[in-house]
């Protein structure tokens, strides 16, 4: 958390220095729009728009990845519970076989009358 704060402060300081060094006014024309602003502001707006567009492009794949991970976690839980049930059933069967063997052995040891 502190590292992120330090990095954010450094980036903010660099942005201020950049803005102070590039305060030259320029005219930006796009289709019918025309406005005048500092070079630093125009460049920072262009950077922000680029970041925004890249995030918008990557959001669908992030959502898809989260859905896949969620479904895989659900499947893992189902398989683990199934494995646990099978293990319990096998243990019960083995215990039942041992009990039957003990009963048969005890019956064979009883004296015949």
Secondary structure as GFF3:
##gff-version 3
##sequence-region A 1 113
A	DSSP	alpha_helix	2	21	.	.	.	ID=ss1
A	DSSP	beta_strand	25	30	.	.	.	ID=ss2
A	DSSP	beta_strand	33	38	.	.	.	ID=ss3
A	DSSP	alpha_helix	39	109	.	.	.	ID=ss4
###
